Each structure stands twice: as structure tokens, then as C-alpha cells.
Amino acid sequence: MKKNGPIRFPNLIYPLMKLHQFLRVFFCITVMAIIGSLHAFAQSPLDKKVTINLNNVPLKQALDKLTAASGVRFTYNEAVAASSIKLTIKAKAQSIRQVLDATLATYPYSYSELDQDILIRYDAMKLKKLNAEPAAKPVTGRHTISGTITSEQSGETVIGASIRVINGVQGTSSNGYGFYSLTLPVGDYQLMVSAIGQKTDTIAVSLTGDEKLNIALSDNAQQLQTVTITAAPQGGRDLKSPQMGVERLSVKEITDVPVLLGEHDVIKTIQLLPGIKPAGEGSGGFYVRGGGADQNLILLDEATVYNASHLLGFFSTFNSDAIKNVSVYKGDMPAQYGGRLSSVIDVKMNDGNNQKFGVSGGVGMIAARLNVEGPIQKGKSSFLISARRTYADVFLKLSKDTTIKNTQLYFYDFNAKANYILGDKDRLYISGYFGKDVLAADDLNGIDWGNTTATLRWNHIFNSRFFSNTSLIYSNYDYKIKAKQDVSSFLIYSRIKDWSFKEDMQYDIGEDHSLSFGLNSIYHTLKPGEISATGNSGIISQQLETRYAWDNAAYLTDTWKATDRFTLTYGLRVSAFSIIGPGHYYDLDTDGNITGSTNYNSGQIVKTYINPEPRAAAAFQLNETSSVKASYARNAQNLHLVTNSTPGSPLDKWVASTNIIKPELADQFSIGYYKNLVQGKYELTVETYYKKLQNQIDYRNGTNIFTNQPIETQLLYGKGRAYGAEFLLKKKTGRLTGWVSYTLSKTERLIDGINQNQWYNARQDRTHDLSVVGIYKLNDQWTFSANFVFYTGDAVTYPSGKYQIDGVNYYYYTSRNASRLPAYNRLDIGATKQLKHTKKYTSELNFSLYNAYGNRNAYRIFFRDSKTDPNRTEAVRTTLFTYVPSVTYNFKF
């Protein structure tokens, strides 16, 4: 047997080396596999979850916000960074991949993973595919884009914003609550969105289904808010809209129109528009297209303001710091408005900034004002508080004269508003106004009057085409006059109070039809006058009965885009005015004597007046720069102003229709021509109108409004007519802007028992009315302005003779309103100096000179016996103002 030899070491090295190599390779492979596995299990940046809500944000900014929200970085070149497309992203716990797939689906951009970054790049192949897709995959049908237009800086809803398809004819505008709805065929669109005081924006939309698109517009760089007149959202009148006789004012842009004592005043500013005439210097009343001062419906956040004046008419109740938008409709008012014959002044208050707190205000020669606004919950709710007060009485207290020292002469007003975004479809608004005037020589003699309004409003979006606004409204106006001398005294008190419910709805049937419909119900309480008198004051105590009425209306309007050039609006408003007991209602003979009366218990219907009020308007666009329009509207009015003083005086009495006083009716026909000149730099508007009036009211000769007889005994009734032509030429761009406004008109009445039963001039008749306004921006610091006003003198009644009874002279009058005051003319100049303008703080000084050349315009002419010769008669002319300078400091931070 052979023995084995000893084991040698070299024989073991080889297999050990092989094993070592195997273990090394196995280890490396294992490590690489583990690393690969770890890498495989690491989360891709595209899978990162994110919650984000962006609305119409530029591409680069949107990517930066995605990075901030998710921590995922994006890489892109300058072409992507400079892209003009804007993205709307609404994602809740979605992956970046899902967000990018949905957001970039309709844009020529692609993405890919680059390490832990995401590369965004322009994709030419995708662009070709997007352009080819409509041909390869034809899709038909129409869908609706809808949403709310707001200001990016303040969160305020934007009224009257224009949404237009670029290179197309389709378009719409946001309603009075910022909501819009636009129905289009399936396809890709570029939408241009513009509004007064906002930067125009362009948005790309790929429409394959109904889409909600809320749009936030950036504010233009502005100075302090005052009032500017504008015609349409793009700075030019909407040539396609059938709406005629409408002007809009906004506080989003500056103009430096000189005003009395530096207080910017909406009512005084609209009097510079064609067809709107001041009732007289220092008067808060105004006439529109031949109508009386009471034939204008003035609304503040949908609440009726019955006397819109302070200090006997020198200022209006509207503090410009609290106002967002003012719409003026001259007779051809939309069907949702009613109750007046001549016009609607629809004033919307600011909602309040829901993004940041802000304070603004001003100090002038006669008044100071302060405005505070800010978010309650940022982005969801906000508040606004605005207050104003005059302080002439503060300086009067410095007098050594006891009578002057104890005199009270001031007014104040207070605006407040809050709004809450309850969700994507609901928004709640609460607003209120309180204002009061006090003019008193002491505690025993004086007059005070004031307005109080409150509005609770709920906006609801049912779907992309159906919008509603529901409102509960309160309005109150009252005045009180008291006087005492020796043992005689008297007190006069009058009041009108309303409770209202209003429901307005808007439904877009499709691309060609849009419906507006709703109802309105108002419960009126009117106290025409209560007089308490003692001693030998010469005034008889009386207690006129409080009247009650229930005013209801329903309306329906359709706007039909018949063709690309022809649009028609037609509708019907039906009003039902019910006179309600308790109270006595009288029968009169032709001489105004009471022949009988009937007593009605509480809640009994005395009489109901039902009036259908049809409306129709059409617009035909001649070419890209001009159009013609025509309209017809009937309006009914059941509340009437009884006064023989200057319109707008607090002594006015409001009375309701009765069994004797019938509703006033007006039928107005209008034709207009509209032209944009020099590439839209100028705008020409020409409108003519004819208005037929029924059941017009005027006083009997020798009437006394402070009688203890029913007011019906002092009144006569008849018809009227008004016709005229209005011209407006406006320059909208450049250093020099402004407008020229001219009205040629005639207004007459025919009432049995007045003027020998012949046609006579109404008090508001003025043949010529001219306004010229110019604003010149010299540089960033200085802006100069001026306005010139000329109009025919008021129609007045002068005595034609006098006679004597028992040694006392009496004047004899024949023709009503057959004479005229001298023609009125005035030049105002102003200048605004910008003191400081930063993102956080702005201040300016405003200088103005009212009646710059000191013309002594006639406020009133009255007649009296000569002191030296009683047989001679003197005409005495009074003037309110000559030169009135003012300086106002305004600020905002």
C-alpha cells in the first residue's frame, strides 16, 4: 500500500486564491445590488406629493411656488423663464408628475428627471402634435368658462371687467359682483382680460369641458384714489353692447377734476356728463334728460338713498374713499332697476382689502376723512371702515360772539362693510351707511337730516352658467326742523323708511343668449309731515297721516347675440304698487276741494297699480371702430317729491301714489352713434332721445305745502315731453386727457290749470349745457387740471305786475316759468403735487380754485318794493360763490 506524502502549502494557495476572487466578485456584486436597490427604492422627485392653489400665475413664478411647496427643484433655461403663459393649478396631495401632466398638457413644454431636479424644456415636437391634434381628433360641442375677477393686490371683486377672445368676436364682462360666464366652442383660445385701473392680462385656455377660471388682475401703479370718468372696461365704449345712455365712474384711476373746497364728489362729477344737469349751484339735486330731481334712483350697495346731499346740497353723501364703482343709466336702464323715470345712479362700496391692512385719508379746508381696511382672515374675508366729518363748527367756537360760538354747522358720514368667502360658490356681504347733517344756531333753533342704509347680500354660483344675488335691505331718511322765538315755536318732522327683499339671477343659456331675471319687494312707510306749532309763529299745527305701501316687481331680460355684428336685448318688468291701510283717502273735485273720504283699516288694500314696463335695445357694429344703437324703455314711478324749494333741500316731502296721485310714466326712445378715433385714442358718442311723460305733477297757483289739508288738494296733473341730443368727445391717452360734453335739449309740461292750459317750460329746461374738462400730467410730480361749465339759466317765474290792497303791495303772476336766470358759466382750476410715492406710503397735495375768474352767477333773483319809492320794483340778485380756493392733503399707507 502506497503511503501518501505530506501535504504541501503551495497546493492550497491556488484554490484559496480562487475562493478569494470569487468572494471579492460576489461582495462587489452584492454591494452594487444593494446600492442599486437603495437607489431604486429612493423616491423620485416626480412622485413627491404637493398641495398648492395657484390662479393665473406666470410659468416661472408657478415653478418657484411649486419648489417652495414641495422642496423639488426645477431646472430651465431663459426661454422657459421668459414664457408669457400663465398657469392655474389646484392640487391637493397630488404628485408633481400629476400636476405637471395636467398643467402642461396644452402647452409646448415637456419635463424629465435630472438627478433630483426636474428639467423643464421647450418641446417643438409637442407643439406640432398640439397643432395637429384638432385635425386628427375633431371634437365638437360648447363649454363654459366662468369665475370671478378680482384684484390681485386687494382681493376686491372687479366690476365690468372685459373678457374677450383675441382674434375673435366672442366676449363678455363681469357683472356687478365680479362674476363672468363665457360659452365657447371646444378649442384653444387666448383670452384678453382688462378693467379700469388694472393691467390687461392674456390667458391661454384649452377648452374641452366646463372650466372654472378665477382671474386676479394686477393693479396699475396708482396714486391716491379719486374719481375718474370712463365709459367701458377697456377705456373705450363697448361697441357690441346694446346698452345705451350708460356711463361708469371708477375710483381706481386718478383724475384731478377741480371741485368745491377740494372734496371729491361723485354727484358733482357726473354733472359734467352729457344729459345730466345740476339743479343749481350748491344744489345736491340734478336733472337727467328732462326729468325732475325726484326721478333719479340713487342706490348705495342696493339701498335707496333719498337725499344724497350734505350741507344743503354743497356736497354729496358719498365719500370717495369708500366707493369702488358708480354706474349711471340715463333712462334706458336695465330691467332689474325700476321705480324712477329718468336715471339710476348705482354706487358700489369697496369690499375691503383681504390681502393686507391699509390706511388712507385726507385733511382739507373743511373736512377730514379716514379709511381703514384689511383682512379678517387673509384671502377669505375683509372689512372696510370709512369716516368723514367737517369741522367748521370747531373754528366757530373760537369766536368771541356768543351766537356764533354756539352755532353748530357740520356733517358726518360713516361707511362700514365686511365680506366673507364661504366657499368656492358662496360669498356674503354686510354693509351699512350712516350720515347726518346738523345746522343749528343754538339748542332751540336748527335743522338736522340724515340717511341710514344697511344691506345683507349673498352671492351664490349654482354652476358655470347660473349666478344669483339675494339681498335684504333697509333704508331710512328723515329730517327735523325746530325753531323758537319768544313765546312762539314750531317743529317739523318727516320720514320715509323702506324694508326690501331682492333676488337677481343671471343664466347663460349658451353662446348666443344670456338671461337676467328676478324680483324685488319693498315695504314703504312714509310720514309726509308732522308739524307742531305754538304761539303766533304763523304755522298751523298738523298731523298728516302716515302712509303705507307695498311695492313689488318682477323682470326678465334676454340678451341675444344674433350675429357677430348684431346684438339685441329685450325684456319686461312688471311692477305692482299696492296702497295699504290704515288711513283716510279722499275724493276731490276739479278745484281740489274734498268731497268725501273713505277710512281703511290696517292691512286693507286701498288700490293697486299694475304697470308693464317693456324694454328693448339693439346694437349693430358697422366696422371695427363704430356702431349704431337704438332703444326703447318704459318706466313707472310711484314715489313723488313734493317741494317748492331748491331740489335736494332737506325740506322735500316724499309722498306715495294714492287713489288720486297716479303713477308717473315715461316712454323713452333713443338712437346713438359711437366711434373710436385715431386707433382708440379718442372716443366720440352721439345720442338723441325723445321722452313722453304721463301723470306729471305740479303745484296749483298759490299753493302752500305746509297746509293741514291733504297734499292732493295742492296738486295738478298733466303730461310732459323732453327731447335732445348729447355729444361727448373724449381723449383717453397721452399727457393731456379729458373730454368735451355738450347737450342741446328741451323740456316742457302741459297741465290743465297752469299757464292758461298751454305748454310751458319745466323748471329743469335748459337749452344749452356745455362742460370741458382737461387734465395735463406734466411729470411724475405735477398734474394740472381745469374744467369749464356753461349752461342756459334756469326757467323761473317772474311777476308781470303788482297790485295794492289795503296799502299792501301784491305781485301778479301770469305765465309759469316763462323767464330765465342769466346764463351760468364758471372755470375751475387745480393742481396736484405728488409728495411721496413708494410701495408702502403715498402722499400728495391738491390745490384747487373754484370759480377761478370770480363770475357772480345768479343763485336767485327776487323782487321787492324800492325802499325809496314803493311804486317802483327792484330785482335783487344773490350769488353764492365767487373765488373759492382750497388745499387738501391726501395720504395712503
Secondary structure, DSSP 8 states (H G I E B T S, - for coil): --------THHHHHHHHHHHHHHHHHHHHHHHHHHHHHHHHS--GGG-EEEEEEEEEEHHHHHHHHHHHH--EEE--HHHHT---EEEEEEEEEEHHHHHHHHSTTSSEEEEEETTEEEEEE-HHHHHHHHHHHHHS----EEEEEEEEEETTT--B-TT-EEEETTSS-EEE--TTSEEEEEEESEEEEEEEE-TTB--EEEEEEESS-EE--EEE-B----S---EEESSTTSS--SS----SEEEEESSS------GGG---HHHHHTTSTTEEESSTT-S-EEETT--GGGEEEEETTEE-S--EEGGGTEES--GGGEEEEEEE-S---TT--S-SSEEEEEEE----SSS-EEEEEE-SSEEEEEEEEEEETTTEEEEEEEEEE-HHHHHTT-S-HHHHT-EEEEEEEEEEEEEE-SSSEEEEEEEEEEEEEEESSSSSEEEEEEEEEEEEEEEEEETTEEEEEEEEEEEEEEEEEEEETTEEEEEEEEEEEEEEEEEEEEE-SSSEEEEEEEEEEEEEEEEEEEEEETTSS---EE---EEEEEEEEEEEEEEE-SSSEEEEEEEEEEEEEEE-SEEEEEE-TTS-EEEEEEE-TT-EEEEEEEEEEEEEEEEEEETTEEEEEEEEEEEE-EEEE-SS-TT-TT-EEEE--SSS--EEEEEEEEEEEEEETTTTEEEEEEEEEEEEEEEEEE-TT--TT-SS-GGGGEEEEEEEEEEEEEEEEE-SSSEEEEEEEEEEEEEEEETTSGGGS-EE-TT--SEEEEEEEEEE-SSSEEEEEEEEEE---EE---SEEEEETTEEEEE--STT-EE---EEEEEEEEEEEEEE-SS-EEEEEEEEESTT-----SEEEEEE-SS-TTSEEEEEE-S-S-EEEEEEEEE-
